[in-house]
Amino acid sequence: MCVIHCCTQYGILTNKYIKMEKEIIEYLWQIIDDIDTASDMAKGNNVAYRNMVEKLQKKRWNTGITTDGYKLDLTKMKVPK
């Protein structure tokens, strides 16, 4: 049973879980912001932009969140180091 299901099933959201969730959201938002910055840095150079974005987007897997392409699996969610 995943953490989110347990928390919602019993109506409990611990401060620790909320803090972890916030840190993961901030981490993922930073990736989006870095991709936006890459767009500015690579103006007119599609190859450089694609290389930067490919490198940045891989960081999302550091959260422990996985997917089958349709659903997110949050059972191994963690704050990236």
N, CA, C and O atoms as CSV, one atom per row, in Angstrom:
chain,resi,resn,atom,element,x,y,z
A,1,MET,N,N,0.857,-1.175,0.000
A,1,MET,CA,C,0.000,0.000,0.000
A,1,MET,C,C,0.902,1.237,0.000
A,1,MET,O,O,1.840,1.321,0.792
A,2,CYS,N,N,0.622,2.187,-0.878
A,2,CYS,CA,C,1.507,3.354,-0.984
A,2,CYS,C,C,1.233,4.362,0.124
A,2,CYS,O,O,0.178,4.348,0.757
A,3,VAL,N,N,2.203,5.230,0.338
A,3,VAL,CA,C,2.117,6.233,1.398
A,3,VAL,C,C,0.896,7.126,1.213
A,3,VAL,O,O,0.188,7.418,2.177
A,4,ILE,N,N,0.647,7.558,-0.013
A,4,ILE,CA,C,-0.484,8.455,-0.251
A,4,ILE,C,C,-1.790,7.757,0.092
A,4,ILE,O,O,-2.664,8.355,0.721
A,5,HIS,N,N,-1.936,6.502,-0.311
A,5,HIS,CA,C,-3.166,5.773,-0.017
A,5,HIS,C,C,-3.363,5.648,1.493
A,5,HIS,O,O,-4.460,5.866,2.007
A,6,CYS,N,N,-2.288,5.295,2.190
A,6,CYS,CA,C,-2.379,5.168,3.652
A,6,CYS,C,C,-2.793,6.491,4.284
A,6,CYS,O,O,-3.660,6.534,5.157
A,7,CYS,N,N,-2.165,7.560,3.834
A,7,CYS,CA,C,-2.451,8.871,4.421
A,7,CYS,C,C,-3.886,9.299,4.141
A,7,CYS,O,O,-4.560,9.833,5.022
A,8,THR,N,N,-4.354,9.067,2.915
A,8,THR,CA,C,-5.710,9.504,2.594
A,8,THR,C,C,-6.744,8.552,3.187
A,8,THR,O,O,-7.833,8.980,3.568
A,9,GLN,N,N,-6.410,7.263,3.266
A,9,GLN,CA,C,-7.345,6.288,3.817
A,9,GLN,C,C,-7.636,6.594,5.286
A,9,GLN,O,O,-8.778,6.481,5.731
A,10,TYR,N,N,-6.627,6.971,6.021
A,10,TYR,CA,C,-6.796,7.214,7.443
A,10,TYR,C,C,-6.907,8.694,7.782
A,10,TYR,O,O,-7.006,9.059,8.953
A,11,GLY,N,N,-6.891,9.561,6.745
A,11,GLY,CA,C,-7.023,10.997,6.972
A,11,GLY,C,C,-5.827,11.602,7.689
A,11,GLY,O,O,-5.960,12.607,8.387
A,12,ILE,N,N,-4.663,10.993,7.517
A,12,ILE,CA,C,-3.468,11.456,8.215
A,12,ILE,C,C,-2.443,11.931,7.185
A,12,ILE,O,O,-2.091,11.203,6.258
A,13,LEU,N,N,-1.980,13.146,7.364
A,13,LEU,CA,C,-0.846,13.624,6.582
A,13,LEU,C,C,0.199,14.094,7.574
A,13,LEU,O,O,0.020,15.120,8.230
A,14,THR,N,N,1.267,13.365,7.685
A,14,THR,CA,C,2.290,13.717,8.649
A,14,THR,C,C,3.112,14.887,8.128
A,14,THR,O,O,3.231,15.094,6.921
A,15,ASN,N,N,3.677,15.646,9.059
A,15,ASN,CA,C,4.533,16.762,8.675
A,15,ASN,C,C,5.718,16.271,7.848
A,15,ASN,O,O,6.151,16.950,6.917
A,16,LYS,N,N,6.239,15.101,8.183
A,16,LYS,CA,C,7.366,14.533,7.453
A,16,LYS,C,C,6.976,14.278,5.998
A,16,LYS,O,O,7.740,14.606,5.091
A,17,TYR,N,N,5.802,13.701,5.766
A,17,TYR,CA,C,5.345,13.420,4.407
A,17,TYR,C,C,5.107,14.719,3.649
A,17,TYR,O,O,5.493,14.836,2.486
A,18,ILE,N,N,4.480,15.687,4.289
A,18,ILE,CA,C,4.213,16.974,3.638
A,18,ILE,C,C,5.522,17.657,3.258
A,18,ILE,O,O,5.632,18.232,2.175
A,19,LYS,N,N,6.515,17.595,4.146
A,19,LYS,CA,C,7.825,18.191,3.865
A,19,LYS,C,C,8.479,17.492,2.674
A,19,LYS,O,O,9.034,18.150,1.794
A,20,MET,N,N,8.414,16.162,2.646
A,20,MET,CA,C,8.994,15.405,1.535
A,20,MET,C,C,8.322,15.771,0.219
A,20,MET,O,O,8.986,15.990,-0.794
A,21,GLU,N,N,7.006,15.834,0.251
A,21,GLU,CA,C,6.248,16.178,-0.946
A,21,GLU,C,C,6.643,17.560,-1.461
A,21,GLU,O,O,6.823,17.748,-2.664
A,22,LYS,N,N,6.776,18.522,-0.554
A,22,LYS,CA,C,7.155,19.889,-0.924
A,22,LYS,C,C,8.546,19.902,-1.556
A,22,LYS,O,O,8.757,20.579,-2.563
A,23,GLU,N,N,9.487,19.170,-0.987
A,23,GLU,CA,C,10.845,19.129,-1.515
A,23,GLU,C,C,10.880,18.505,-2.918
A,23,GLU,O,O,11.627,18.961,-3.784
A,24,ILE,N,N,10.085,17.479,-3.134
A,24,ILE,CA,C,10.028,16.849,-4.453
A,24,ILE,C,C,9.411,17.803,-5.471
A,24,ILE,O,O,9.896,17.897,-6.598
A,25,ILE,N,N,8.359,18.505,-5.092
A,25,ILE,CA,C,7.743,19.489,-5.988
A,25,ILE,C,C,8.760,20.566,-6.355
A,25,ILE,O,O,8.866,20.945,-7.521
A,26,GLU,N,N,9.509,21.061,-5.367
A,26,GLU,CA,C,10.520,22.080,-5.637
A,26,GLU,C,C,11.606,21.533,-6.570
A,26,GLU,O,O,12.067,22.240,-7.467
A,27,TYR,N,N,12.008,20.295,-6.364
A,27,TYR,CA,C,13.024,19.663,-7.210
A,27,TYR,C,C,12.544,19.572,-8.653
A,27,TYR,O,O,13.277,19.919,-9.579
A,28,LEU,N,N,11.312,19.105,-8.843
A,28,LEU,CA,C,10.764,18.973,-10.192
A,28,LEU,C,C,10.570,20.342,-10.839
A,28,LEU,O,O,10.806,20.501,-12.037
A,29,TRP,N,N,10.142,21.328,-10.057
A,29,TRP,CA,C,9.975,22.682,-10.589
A,29,TRP,C,C,11.328,23.235,-11.043
A,29,TRP,O,O,11.402,23.922,-12.062
A,30,GLN,N,N,12.396,22.942,-10.300
A,30,GLN,CA,C,13.729,23.415,-10.678
A,30,GLN,C,C,14.143,22.828,-12.018
A,30,GLN,O,O,14.780,23.510,-12.821
A,31,ILE,N,N,13.792,21.582,-12.269
A,31,ILE,CA,C,14.084,20.974,-13.571
A,31,ILE,C,C,13.377,21.748,-14.678
A,31,ILE,O,O,13.978,22.043,-15.711
A,32,ILE,N,N,12.111,22.078,-14.467
A,32,ILE,CA,C,11.358,22.853,-15.466
A,32,ILE,C,C,12.013,24.213,-15.683
A,32,ILE,O,O,12.148,24.664,-16.820
A,33,ASP,N,N,12.417,24.863,-14.606
A,33,ASP,CA,C,13.063,26.169,-14.720
A,33,ASP,C,C,14.403,26.047,-15.452
A,33,ASP,O,O,14.752,26.911,-16.257
A,34,ASP,N,N,15.146,24.982,-15.176
A,34,ASP,CA,C,16.423,24.766,-15.861
A,34,ASP,C,C,16.220,24.524,-17.355
A,34,ASP,O,O,17.041,24.952,-18.166
A,35,ILE,N,N,15.149,23.850,-17.724
A,35,ILE,CA,C,14.839,23.648,-19.142
A,35,ILE,C,C,14.511,24.982,-19.797
A,35,ILE,O,O,14.914,25.227,-20.934
A,36,ASP,N,N,13.791,25.840,-19.100
A,36,ASP,CA,C,13.500,27.176,-19.614
A,36,ASP,C,C,14.799,27.969,-19.816
A,36,ASP,O,O,14.956,28.659,-20.824
A,37,THR,N,N,15.716,27.870,-18.870
A,37,THR,CA,C,17.013,28.546,-18.984
A,37,THR,C,C,17.801,27.982,-20.166
A,37,THR,O,O,18.461,28.730,-20.887
A,38,ALA,N,N,17.733,26.670,-20.366
A,38,ALA,CA,C,18.423,26.040,-21.500
A,38,ALA,C,C,17.915,26.620,-22.819
A,38,ALA,O,O,18.680,26.794,-23.767
A,39,SER,N,N,16.627,26.913,-22.866
A,39,SER,CA,C,16.053,27.512,-24.067
A,39,SER,C,C,16.707,28.855,-24.375
A,39,SER,O,O,17.004,29.158,-25.530
A,40,ASP,N,N,16.928,29.653,-23.340
A,40,ASP,CA,C,17.594,30.949,-23.527
A,40,ASP,C,C,19.059,30.764,-23.928
A,40,ASP,O,O,19.564,31.487,-24.788
A,41,MET,N,N,19.735,29.805,-23.311
A,41,MET,CA,C,21.161,29.589,-23.569
A,41,MET,C,C,21.427,29.060,-24.974
A,41,MET,O,O,22.465,29.357,-25.565
A,42,ALA,N,N,20.503,28.283,-25.505
A,42,ALA,CA,C,20.728,27.615,-26.788
A,42,ALA,C,C,19.938,28.245,-27.931
A,42,ALA,O,O,19.653,27.577,-28.925
A,43,LYS,N,N,19.589,29.499,-27.806
A,43,LYS,CA,C,18.816,30.172,-28.863
A,43,LYS,C,C,19.422,29.880,-30.237
A,43,LYS,O,O,20.601,30.133,-30.484
A,44,GLY,N,N,18.594,29.348,-31.110
A,44,GLY,CA,C,19.028,29.100,-32.480
A,44,GLY,C,C,19.864,27.845,-32.671
A,44,GLY,O,O,20.272,27.551,-33.795
A,45,ASN,N,N,20.130,27.099,-31.613
A,45,ASN,CA,C,20.921,25.877,-31.733
A,45,ASN,C,C,20.101,24.710,-31.189
A,45,ASN,O,O,20.186,24.364,-30.010
A,46,ASN,N,N,19.314,24.121,-32.066
A,46,ASN,CA,C,18.397,23.057,-31.672
A,46,ASN,C,C,19.127,21.837,-31.103
A,46,ASN,O,O,18.631,21.192,-30.180
A,47,VAL,N,N,20.290,21.525,-31.646
A,47,VAL,CA,C,21.037,20.354,-31.169
A,47,VAL,C,C,21.497,20.582,-29.726
A,47,VAL,O,O,21.365,19.692,-28.886
A,48,ALA,N,N,22.029,21.759,-29.439
A,48,ALA,CA,C,22.476,22.068,-28.078
A,48,ALA,C,C,21.293,22.036,-27.115
A,48,ALA,O,O,21.404,21.504,-26.011
A,49,TYR,N,N,20.160,22.606,-27.532
A,49,TYR,CA,C,18.966,22.627,-26.686
A,49,TYR,C,C,18.503,21.206,-26.376
A,49,TYR,O,O,18.235,20.872,-25.221
A,50,ARG,N,N,18.411,20.384,-27.395
A,50,ARG,CA,C,17.960,19.000,-27.187
A,50,ARG,C,C,18.908,18.243,-26.261
A,50,ARG,O,O,18.461,17.469,-25.414
A,51,ASN,N,N,20.203,18.460,-26.415
A,51,ASN,CA,C,21.179,17.796,-25.541
A,51,ASN,C,C,20.988,18.232,-24.085
A,51,ASN,O,O,21.004,17.400,-23.178
A,52,MET,N,N,20.808,19.532,-23.867
A,52,MET,CA,C,20.612,20.032,-22.507
A,52,MET,C,C,19.326,19.485,-21.892
A,52,MET,O,O,19.315,19.058,-20.738
A,53,VAL,N,N,18.251,19.501,-22.666
A,53,VAL,CA,C,16.959,19.029,-22.166
A,53,VAL,C,C,17.001,17.535,-21.876
A,53,VAL,O,O,16.453,17.090,-20.867
A,54,GLU,N,N,17.636,16.757,-22.736
A,54,GLU,CA,C,17.752,15.314,-22.494
A,54,GLU,C,C,18.457,15.046,-21.168
A,54,GLU,O,O,18.043,14.175,-20.403
A,55,LYS,N,N,19.515,15.793,-20.903
A,55,LYS,CA,C,20.250,15.622,-19.653
A,55,LYS,C,C,19.393,16.038,-18.452
A,55,LYS,O,O,19.363,15.340,-17.438
A,56,LEU,N,N,18.704,17.165,-18.565
A,56,LEU,CA,C,17.894,17.671,-17.452
A,56,LEU,C,C,16.695,16.779,-17.152
A,56,LEU,O,O,16.409,16.504,-15.987
A,57,GLN,N,N,15.991,16.326,-18.181
A,57,GLN,CA,C,14.759,15.562,-17.951
A,57,GLN,C,C,15.028,14.234,-17.262
A,57,GLN,O,O,14.148,13.699,-16.589
A,58,LYS,N,N,16.223,13.701,-17.418
A,58,LYS,CA,C,16.556,12.426,-16.760
A,58,LYS,C,C,16.595,12.568,-15.236
A,58,LYS,O,O,16.460,11.575,-14.520
A,59,LYS,N,N,16.778,13.775,-14.743
A,59,LYS,CA,C,16.838,14.010,-13.300
A,59,LYS,C,C,15.529,13.660,-12.600
A,59,LYS,O,O,15.521,13.412,-11.394
A,60,ARG,N,N,14.425,13.638,-13.342
A,60,ARG,CA,C,13.128,13.360,-12.708
A,60,ARG,C,C,13.099,11.988,-12.053
A,60,ARG,O,O,12.369,11.778,-11.085
A,61,TRP,N,N,13.888,11.051,-12.573
A,61,TRP,CA,C,13.910,9.697,-12.020
A,61,TRP,C,C,14.584,9.647,-10.655
A,61,TRP,O,O,14.450,8.654,-9.939
A,62,ASN,N,N,15.313,10.712,-10.278
A,62,ASN,CA,C,15.950,10.764,-8.959
A,62,ASN,C,C,14.936,10.845,-7.823
A,62,ASN,O,O,15.300,10.675,-6.660
A,63,THR,N,N,13.681,11.099,-8.141
A,63,THR,CA,C,12.634,11.214,-7.124
A,63,THR,C,C,12.090,9.863,-6.685
A,63,THR,O,O,11.348,9.781,-5.706
A,64,GLY,N,N,12.450,8.805,-7.398
A,64,GLY,CA,C,11.911,7.487,-7.080
A,64,GLY,C,C,10.532,7.257,-7.685
A,64,GLY,O,O,10.007,6.145,-7.634
A,65,ILE,N,N,9.948,8.296,-8.253
A,65,ILE,CA,C,8.641,8.171,-8.904
A,65,ILE,C,C,8.850,7.476,-10.247
A,65,ILE,O,O,9.731,7.852,-11.020
A,66,THR,N,N,8.037,6.468,-10.515
A,66,THR,CA,C,8.122,5.757,-11.790
A,66,THR,C,C,6.772,5.813,-12.483
A,66,THR,O,O,5.775,6.246,-11.905
A,67,THR,N,N,6.761,5.367,-13.732
A,67,THR,CA,C,5.514,5.365,-14.494
A,67,THR,C,C,5.532,4.246,-15.523
A,67,THR,O,O,6.589,3.823,-15.992
A,68,ASP,N,N,4.357,3.788,-15.854
A,68,ASP,CA,C,4.214,2.830,-16.940
A,68,ASP,C,C,3.807,3.561,-18.221
A,68,ASP,O,O,3.487,2.929,-19.228
A,69,GLY,N,N,3.823,4.861,-18.178
A,69,GLY,CA,C,3.419,5.676,-19.316
A,69,GLY,C,C,2.011,6.225,-19.158
A,69,GLY,O,O,1.606,7.126,-19.893
A,70,TYR,N,N,1.269,5.689,-18.207
A,70,TYR,CA,C,-0.101,6.123,-17.979
A,70,TYR,C,C,-0.328,6.578,-16.537
A,70,TYR,O,O,-0.966,7.601,-16.290
A,71,LYS,N,N,0.197,5.812,-15.603
A,71,LYS,CA,C,-0.002,6.108,-14.180
A,71,LYS,C,C,1.338,6.324,-13.504
A,71,LYS,O,O,2.336,5.703,-13.868
A,72,LEU,N,N,1.354,7.214,-12.513
A,72,LEU,CA,C,2.550,7.421,-11.708
A,72,LEU,C,C,2.538,6.449,-10.539
A,72,LEU,O,O,1.501,6.236,-9.912
A,73,ASP,N,N,3.683,5.864,-10.250
A,73,ASP,CA,C,3.838,4.988,-9.084
A,73,ASP,C,C,4.630,5.770,-8.047
A,73,ASP,O,O,5.812,6.051,-8.242
A,74,LEU,N,N,3.983,6.116,-6.955
A,74,LEU,CA,C,4.595,6.937,-5.916
A,74,LEU,C,C,5.067,6.123,-4.720
A,74,LEU,O,O,5.461,6.693,-3.703
A,75,THR,N,N,5.032,4.795,-4.828
A,75,THR,CA,C,5.346,3.957,-3.669
A,75,THR,C,C,6.809,4.050,-3.229
A,75,THR,O,O,7.122,3.761,-2.074
A,76,LYS,N,N,7.697,4.444,-4.126
A,76,LYS,CA,C,9.114,4.544,-3.776
A,76,LYS,C,C,9.600,5.996,-3.832
A,76,LYS,O,O,10.786,6.263,-4.026
A,77,MET,N,N,8.665,6.917,-3.658
A,77,MET,CA,C,8.970,8.335,-3.741
A,77,MET,C,C,9.977,8.726,-2.665
A,77,MET,O,O,9.882,8.285,-1.520
A,78,LYS,N,N,10.939,9.555,-3.048
A,78,LYS,CA,C,11.972,10.005,-2.115
A,78,LYS,C,C,12.466,11.386,-2.525
A,78,LYS,O,O,12.291,11.806,-3.669
A,79,VAL,N,N,13.071,12.072,-1.598
A,79,VAL,CA,C,13.654,13.386,-1.887
A,79,VAL,C,C,15.023,13.143,-2.532
A,79,VAL,O,O,15.865,12.462,-1.947
A,80,PRO,N,N,15.252,13.684,-3.713
A,80,PRO,CA,C,16.557,13.522,-4.378
A,80,PRO,C,C,17.675,14.183,-3.576
A,80,PRO,O,O,17.470,15.190,-2.897
A,81,LYS,N,N,18.826,13.605,-3.672
A,81,LYS,CA,C,20.016,14.155,-2.999
A,81,LYS,C,C,20.696,15.156,-3.905
A,81,LYS,O,O,21.717,15.734,-3.530
